[in-house]
Amino acid sequence: MIKVCKFGGTSMANSKAFEQVKDIILSDENRRFIIVSAPGKRDKNDRKITDTLYACYDELVATGAIKENFQFIRDRFHEIVTQLKIDIDIEPILDRTESEIIAQKSAEFTASRGEYLSAIVMAAYLGFEFVDAAEMIRFDSHGRLNAEYTDDKVKTRLKDVKHAVIPGFYGRDYEGKVRTFSRGGSDITGSIIARGVKADLYENWTDVSGFLICDPRIVPEAKPIKQITYKELRELSYMGASVLHPEAIFPVMKGKILINIKNTFKPEDPGTMIVPNDKYELVGNESIITGIAGKKDFTVISIEKSMMNAEVGFIRRVLSVLEHFNLCVEHLPSGIDTLSVVIASEQLKDGVLDDVVNEIRENVSPDYVHVIENISLIATVGHGMSRRVGTSAKLFNALAEAGVNIRMIDQGSSELNIIIGVANSDYQKCISTIYKAFF
């Protein structure tokens, strides 16, 4: 059995966390490939190493040097190495890293050095081989992951390696330059390595014991999710459930590899298992829904026109307007004579909203255009919904009794989720009401 383990920033924050991680890894000989993040905050007043590296780049652009911010990084890694009594001379490694940051003058290269240094130190601490992610992970000319080429590289490089520590978050492009994923991208690295080595399990270790059904800041008694499918997780991650990077699902989906979200500081907790549909196990009285998640601050542009359904190209012309303004559409609920376009309000600032509405009027000559701002989208997700009669009725009745006015409804054809739009002011009340209705 092969297990790939990724440890997040909190799991790498200080020497005590390093010790905890070592105990977890060495407790199971199947944990062979370890992906690490840059050290996170030690306490609420601390700084993350990655944030400090971005500050290094800003300092470099402004002054041509990084001495002020890089000293914080030096001190942090010196502290970890000294307290753990690791047999490694970290000073020349830090000197070389500082020089390379200055020479490269690249924000992505600079940001990647937290994971790089973290992996070197952890490899020395465990006695494992250090394998640089830049040797395996490739980005194409558009800055996107070259998945198949990367998969081949991972298979070749790790074929005869028994144990390795690999830095997360970055790879390199076709020119050999270091490129990074978006923040939290070490999750993606772990998923890529898991696929490449054909792992039986990808363990993603963080500071929480898996996913909860909804945000505990809204519902303190929210129960943990024991098991969730890839598709359900994609829906919840997209709507703001952020325990795992949403892009980390794709590589493991291809290999049908199980993911276990685990807590570094409570390793005895079972966490959440993420599985393909055909490996989902029905346990006892399966819940109708799996989770509830949401996002605030959307704008709905509602377009009405008689006989819209008979007008060829109507929707295409509306979407061409949005493409002209480089806008991403979140949802597109429609009726016979109506079409609603849901867009994140952040994209419509500085007069863009007015320009979009005016161009829609010019392009499709609607009878009426209505704009609704300050809307929250809330997704109720669960593959059990498609097999249970009355799920929608239960949800909508509960919200009606709570006095929550629903401004929009959108349900996918897969019947995996029900998405509703409510006023921002009803956001927390809506999530709490749905939770209580089903749990």
N, C-alpha and C positions, 0 to 999 in steps of 0.2 A: 504493500500500500504506500502511496506517495501523498504526502500532505505539503501544500504550499501555505506559508503563513505570512501575512502582512501585519506589521505593527505600526500603529499611527503615532502622531506626534506626542500625545500625552504618555504613550507607552515608552517613549524615548526621552522623556523630559529631564531626568536626572539619574544619578547612579543607582538610587533605590529602584527606579523603574527598570533600569537595565538588568538589575539582579532578578527582578520578577520575571522579565522576559526570558532570561537565561534558564531559569527554573522550568518555565513552561516548555521551552524548546527541548531541553534535555530530558524531560519527563516522558517523551515519546520519540523513539528513534525514527518513526515515519515522518517527522517534521524535518524535511530535508532542505527545502529552499525557502529562505527567509528574506522578505522584502521589508525595508525599513523607511520610515519617513524621517524628516528632519526633526530635531527636538522641539517640542511645543512648550507651552508655558508651565513653569513650576508652580506658580500661584497666579491669582487674578491680576496682580500688579506687574507680572513679568512680561517679557517679550518673546514671541516665537522667533526661532532662528530664521525661518523663511522671510518673515516680515523685516527682520534686521538686514537680511541680504538684499532685499529690495531697497532698503534705505542706503545700503552700501552703493548700489548702482546710482541712486539719485545723488549721493555724495560724489561719486566718480564723475558724473556728468557736470556737476557744479564746480568741483575743485581739482579734478584730475587725480585724486587719491581717495582711499577708503579707510584710512587709519582709524578715524574716530569710531565708526560703526563696527569695523572688523575686530576691534579690540574686544568688544562684547562677545563675539563669536569665539575668539581665542580663549577668553576666560572661561567660557561655558564648556568647551571641549577639554581644556586643561583640567577643569574641576572633575568632569566625569572620569577621565583617564586616571587622574591621581587617586580619587576616592576608590576606584575599582582595582587599583594596582595592576593595570593592564600593561603587559610587556610590549610597549610600542613607543617610539620616539615621535610624538605628535608635532613637535615644533617645526621640523623641516617640511612636514606635510602641510601645515598651516601657512608657512612662508610661501611654499610653491602655489598654494591655492590663492593667496592674496595677489601674488604676481600674475597668475593666469587671469584672474578677474580683471585686473588693470589692463592687461594686454588684449583680452578679448573684447572688452567694452560692449558686452552683450547682456541685456536684462535677463534673458532666459538662461544663459550660462551661469550668471551670478546666482540666480535663484536656485539653480540645481545643486549648488555646492553643499547645501545643508544635508541633503540625502546622501551625497557622495561621502562626506566626512563621517556621517552617522554610520554608514555601512562599513567603512574602513575600521572604525572603532569597534563596532559590534562583531565583525569578523574576527578581529584579534582577540576579543573577549571570549568568544565561543571556540576559537581554534578552527573555524571554518574558512573555506576559500572565499576571497573577495572576487566577485565577478561584476564588472562595470556594466550597467544597463546600456551604455552607449555602444557596447560591442554587439548588442542583440536587437534593440528596439529601433526601428527605422520609420522616419516620417518622409512623405513624398514631397514633391515640389510645391504643393499647395498647403503644406503644414499639417496634413492629415496622416494618421497612422497607416503605414503600409502593412496591413495585417498579415497577409500570406507570406510576404518576404520575412517579416519579423518572426512568424511562427517557425519558418525553416531555420532561421538563425538561432532561435532559442533551442530547438531540438539538437542542432549540431553542437552548439557551445556547451550545453549542459548534459550531453549524452553520457559522458564518463565521469561526471562530477557527483560525488556522493552527498556532500553538504556544501551549501554556498549561501553567502549573504549578498544581496543585490540591492542597490539603491533604487528607490521608487521615483516617480514623477517625471523622468526624462529619458530621452534617447538621443539620436542624432539624425540629421537629414542627409540627403544624397550628396551634399557638399562636405559632409563631415562636421557640420556645426551642431552644437547641442541645442535641442528643442525640448520644450516642456509641455506636458498636458496642462489643463486648467487646474486651479487649486483643488487639492484633494486627489490629485491624479495618481498618487501611489497606489490607490485602490485598483486603478486600471493596470498598472504594472503587475501587481499581484495576479490579476485575472489573466493577463497575457502569458505570464510564466506558467500558471496552472494549466492553461491550454497547451502550451508548448511541450511540457513534460508529461502531458496526459495524467494529471493528478487525479486522485480519487476524491480529494476534498480540498477546497480552498478555505482556510480559516482566516477571517479578517478580524484581527484583535484591536479593540478600541477601548474607550472608557465607559461604555454602556453595555448592558447585557442584552443586546439585540434591539429589535424594533418594538415600540409600543403601539397599541392600536391607534392612539392619537397623541397629540402634544401634551405631555404631563404638566406643562405650565397652564394649560387650559383645563385639563381634567386630571388632577393629581392622582386619582385612583386608577388611571388607565392601565389596563392589563397588558402583559407582554404578548407578542405574536410568536407562537412556537414554530409555526411553519407557514411559508408563503411561496407562491410560485414566482418565476421570473417575470411574467407579464404583470402580475399584481404589483410587484416591487417597482417595475418601470413606471406604472401609473402613480404610485405613492411618491416615488423619488421625484418625478416630474412636478408634482404638486407640493414639493417642499420637504418631504421626509428625507433628511440628509445624513443618515448614518453611513450610507454607502454611496460613492460617486455613481450617478446614473449610467455613465458610459462603461462602468466596470462589468456590467451584465453581459455585454455582447460576446466577448471572447469565451466566457464559460458556457454561454448558451449553446455555442457551436459544438462544444465538446460534451454538453450535458453534464457538467461538473457541479457537484453540490457546493454551496457556500454556507459556512457557519459563521454568523456574527457573534463574536465572543468578547467578554470583558477581561482585560489583562489583570485587573485588580480583584476580580471575582471569578477566577478560572473554573470554579466548580459549577457556576451557573450554566444551564444548557444553551442559553442564547437563542438566536433565531436561525432556523434552517431555511435556506432558499433553494428551491428544487424545480426541475421541469415539471410540466403538468402530469406526465405519465409516471412520475415518482412521488406525487402528492399522496399522502396517506390519510384517509378519512379516520379520524379518531373520535369515538364517542359521538356526542351531539355536535356535529360540525356547525360552526357559526355561519350565519347567512353572509356576513361581511367580514372582511379581513382587517381593514384599516380605514382611517379617515384622515385626510390631509387637505391643506388649503393654502392659498396665496391671496394676498391683498393687492389692491390698487390696479384694477383693470378698467378699461373703457369699452363700452359696447356701442357700436354704431349700428343702429337699426334702420334698415332700408325697406320701404314698402312701395310696391308697384302692382297695379292690377294686371293680371295675366302674365306675371313674371315667369311662371312655369312654362309658358308657351314661347317665350322670347329666347331664341337660340343665342348662346354666347353671353347671356346676362352676367352670370357668376364670373366668367372669365374676365369680362371687362372690369368688374369690381376688383377682382384680385390683381389685375394689371396696374390699377391705381396704387394699390398697396405695395406692389413690387417696385413701382416707380419711386416710391418714398423709402424703399429698403426696409419695409416693416414686416415683422413676423406675426402671423395670425395664430392665436391660441386655439380658438374654436370658431365654428361656422354653422351654428344652428339655423335651420331654415323652415319655412312653411310654403304654402302654395303661392302666396303673394308677398312673402316677407323673407328677408335675409338679414341675419345679425352677424356682425364681425366683431370678435373679441380680441383686443390688443392690449398689451401691457402699457399702462399709462406713461411709464418712463419714456417710451418711444415717441410719445405725442406731445412733448413739451415744446416751448418756444414757438408757438404758432403752427406747428405741424398739423395738429388736429383740424384747425380751420381750413388749412390748405387741402387736406385729404377730403374733407366733407365737400368742399367746393368742387374738387376734381371729380368726385363720385357723381355729383349732380350734373356736371357737364357730360360725363361719359355715358350714363345710363338713364338720365332724365326721370328720376323716381318721382312718385306722387308725394313722398314724404320721407324725410330723414330725421331721425331722433337720436340724440347722443345721451347716454347714461354714463356718468363718471362715478368714481369711488366705489367700484364693485369688487367684491371678493369672490373667488371661485373656490368651491369646496367639493372634493371628490370623495364619494363613498365607494370603496373598492372591495370586490370579493367575487370569486368565481362561483360561490354558492348562490349568488343572486339569480343566476339564470335558471336554477332548478327549484326555486321557491316562489310560489304564487303569493302576491301581496307585498313584496318587498318595497316597491315604490309607494304603495298606499301607506304602509307603516311609516316610512320616512316622511312623506308629505303631511300626513295627519299629525305626527309629532311636532313638526315645525309650525303647522297651523295653530295647534293648541298653545305653543310657546309664543305665538305672535310674531313669528319671523316671516317677513314678506319675501317670497321668491321672485326674483326679477328675470331669471333665465333658467332653462332646463336643457341639458344636452346629455343624451345617453348613447354610447357607442353601440354599433351593431353586434359586437361580441358579447354584449350584456355583462361586461366585466366591471363597469363603473356607471355611476350616476353622478353627473356634475351639475351643480346648481350655482347660480349667481345670486348673491345677496348684498345688501349694503355693507360697506366696511364696518359700520357701527354694530352690525349683527354677527360679525365674524365669529367671535368666541362663543356667543350664545348658540349659534347654529351648530358648531362642532360639539359642544357640550350636550345639546338636545339630541343630536343623532346618536351619540355614544350611549346616552341613557336609554334611548328607545330600543337599542339592540343588545345592550349589555347590562 
